[in-house]
């Protein structure tokens, strides 16, 4: 289950690049993806959501922030990033998500941090810089960064906010119902962006390729991954499952090299090593003397 979850998430990066090749604009793809998810989930969640309407109304601000950070910012900006950067770059940035969650939890005072976590955060940041600058100090000094890499950094920060907020959730709700509600709030924000793209002439061509793309992004990374991941965590635990997240950039890189002829270069290796070292430090706990 955990391998399937990471495989589906990895495929999302490559399908996002295919969508760019097919001239499907990022906010349109995100809007159509989550609209389809919303329709698929509705028959399974509407009864629970109706019964929880008081809790939903009480937590509107919280649920709005979940939709903003995940469905709106993370998914749309990931697709936006893939318009400018490599699949390999975008997927490697996601390995820094655990460090980003630690940073957000620290800033929002959700959880205490230790010296290992802060050290891991610093090293992971250096890994991101290695990828963004391609180990070229001239890019750093000139601030001449790839727009796609910058969009991806904002995306992973957004996912860090989403994950940190989930830790603050103080009400019981099923995974599918939570995805449905989060999806609803995200769609409210995605709709204006979708119509702006249409007004700018970025129309969506309805064809078989669009059908296949939407079918994949709506079912596999949106529903299949969440189901497989939550089931796997309940069986083997969060810590063991978390290690498998490193498979996402591995699968994404293999797919990108096969389908888009992308190259795994030296700066990717250095950045990956730094991020992974940071990841292991972030998971190390201090012991009382």
MARVEX-708033 format. One record per residue (C-alpha): x, y, z. Coordinates in steps of 0.1 Angstrom, whole numbers, padded with zeros to 4 digits, always signed. Layout:
N
XYZ ...
***
This chain:
289
+0000+0000+0000 +0027+0025+0009 +0046+0017-0023 +0014+0022-0043 +0008+0055-0026 +0042+0069-0034 +0041+0055-0069 +0007+0073-0076 +0021+0106-0061 +0052+0103-0082 +0031+0098-0113 +0013+0131-0105 +0045+0151-0113 +0050+0134-0146 +0013+0137-0156 +0015+0174-0146 +0043+0178-0171 +0023+0159-0198 -0006+0183-0191 +0018+0212-0198 +0028+0195-0231 -0009+0192-0239 -0014+0230-0232 -0036+0224-0202 -0030+0254-0179 -0022+0247-0143 -0052+0263-0125 -0075+0247-0151 -0059+0213-0144 -0062+0217-0107 -0098+0229-0109 -0109+0201-0131 -0090+0175-0111 -0106+0184-0078 -0140+0189-0093 -0138+0153-0105 -0126+0142-0071 -0155+0161-0054 -0180+0143-0077 -0165+0109-0071 -0164+0113-0033 -0199+0128-0028 -0219+0096-0028 -0197+0082+0000 -0194+0113+0022 -0226+0134+0020 -0244+0116+0049 -0214+0121+0072 -0209+0157+0062 -0246+0164+0068 -0244+0149+0103 -0213+0170+0110 -0227+0203+0098 -0224+0219+0132 -0188+0209+0136 -0181+0221+0100 -0197+0255+0107 -0177+0258+0139 -0144+0252+0121 -0150+0271+0089 -0118+0292+0092 -0097+0261+0099 -0112+0241+0070 -0108+0271+0047 -0070+0272+0056 -0068+0235+0048 -0084+0240+0014 -0062+0271+0007 -0029+0254+0016 -0035+0220-0001 -0060+0220-0029 -0055+0256-0040 -0018+0265-0034 +0000+0231-0033 -0017+0214-0063 -0020+0244-0085 +0015+0257-0078 +0030+0223-0084 +0014+0222-0118 +0025+0258-0124 +0061+0249-0114 +0061+0220-0139 +0055+0246-0167 +0090+0259-0160 +0111+0233-0143 +0121+0197-0146 +0100+0169-0131 +0132+0158-0112 +0136+0192-0096 +0099+0194-0085 +0099+0159-0070 +0132+0164-0052 +0119+0195-0035 +0091+0173-0020 +0117+0154+0000 +0121+0186+0021 +0085+0185+0032 +0092+0169+0066 +0117+0197+0074 +0091+0222+0062 +0065+0207+0085 +0090+0211+0114 +0096+0247+0105 +0059+0256+0104 +0051+0237+0136 +0079+0256+0153 +0067+0290+0140 +0031+0283+0149 +0041+0268+0182 +0023+0236+0175 +0051+0213+0186 +0084+0218+0203 +0116+0213+0183 +0150+0201+0193 +0186+0208+0181 +0185+0178+0157 +0153+0190+0140 +0167+0225+0136 +0200+0212+0123 +0181+0190+0098 +0160+0219+0087 +0192+0239+0080 +0208+0211+0061 +0176+0204+0041 +0175+0241+0032 +0211+0239+0019 +0200+0209-0002 +0172+0230-0018 +0196+0258-0025 +0220+0233-0042 +0192+0223-0066 +0178+0259-0071 +0213+0273-0078 +0226+0242-0096 +0257+0247-0074 +0264+0279-0093 +0271+0308-0069 +0265+0333-0098 +0228+0322-0099 +0226+0329-0061 +0243+0363-0062 +0223+0374-0093 +0191+0360-0079 +0185+0345-0113 +0164+0315-0102 +0141+0293-0123 +0105+0304-0118 +0094+0268-0116 +0117+0261-0087 +0104+0292-0068 +0068+0281-0074 +0077+0246-0060 +0093+0261-0029 +0060+0280-0022 +0041+0248-0029 +0061+0227-0003 +0057+0255+0023 +0020+0254+0016 +0019+0216+0022 +0039+0221+0053 +0013+0245+0066 -0015+0220+0056 +0003+0191+0075 +0010+0213+0105 -0027+0224+0107 -0038+0188+0106 -0019+0182+0138 -0042+0209+0154 -0074+0192+0143 -0095+0186+0174 -0126+0170+0159 -0132+0135+0146 -0140+0130+0109 -0133+0102+0084 -0104+0107+0059 -0128+0108+0028 -0151+0133+0044 -0121+0155+0053 -0108+0153+0018 -0143+0162+0005 -0147+0193+0027 -0111+0204+0020 -0118+0199-0017 -0149+0220-0015 -0131+0250+0000 -0102+0246-0024 -0126+0246-0054 -0142+0279-0042 -0107+0295-0045 -0097+0276-0077 -0129+0286-0096 -0120+0323-0101 -0084+0314-0112 -0099+0288-0136 -0122+0314-0152 -0094+0340-0154 -0074+0315-0174 -0103+0309-0197 -0108+0347-0202 -0072+0350-0211 -0077+0326-0239 -0062+0295-0222 -0091+0273-0232 -0092+0236-0224 -0093+0213-0254 -0117+0184-0247 -0101+0153-0261 -0091+0118-0251 -0057+0129-0237 -0075+0153-0213 -0098+0124-0202 -0068+0102-0194 -0050+0130-0176 -0080+0139-0154 -0088+0102-0148 -0053+0097-0134 -0049+0128-0113 -0084+0125-0098 -0083+0088-0089 -0047+0078-0082 -0029+0107-0064 -0060+0123-0051 -0080+0093-0037 -0059+0062-0042 -0028+0076-0026 -0046+0090+0004 -0065+0057+0010 -0034+0035+0006 -0013+0059+0027 -0037+0061+0056 -0042+0023+0055 -0005+0017+0055 +0001+0040+0084 -0025+0022+0105 -0008-0011+0098 +0030-0003+0100 +0030+0031+0118 +0038+0066+0107 +0076+0064+0113 +0081+0033+0091 +0057+0046+0064 +0074+0080+0064 +0107+0064+0053 +0090+0053+0021 +0083+0089+0011 +0118+0089-0004 +0104+0066-0031 +0085+0096-0046 +0115+0114-0061 +0130+0080-0070 +0100+0069-0090 +0095+0105-0104 +0131+0106-0116 +0129+0072-0133 +0097+0082-0151 +0111+0116-0161 +0143+0100-0175 +0122+0076-0195 +0094+0098-0208 +0110+0133-0209 +0147+0124-0214 +0156+0144-0183 +0191+0140-0168 +0199+0134-0131 +0229+0157-0127 +0255+0163-0101 +0237+0191-0084 +0206+0169-0081 +0228+0143-0063 +0243+0168-0038 +0209+0184-0031 +0194+0150-0025 +0221+0139-0002 +0218+0171+0019 +0180+0169+0021 +0181+0132+0031 +0207+0139+0058 +0184+0167+0070 +0155+0143+0070 +0172+0118+0092 +0184+0145+0116 +0148+0158+0117 +0136+0124+0129 +0162+0120+0156 +0150+0125+0191 +0169+0139+0220 +0174+0118+0251 +0173+0131+0286 +0206+0131+0304 
***
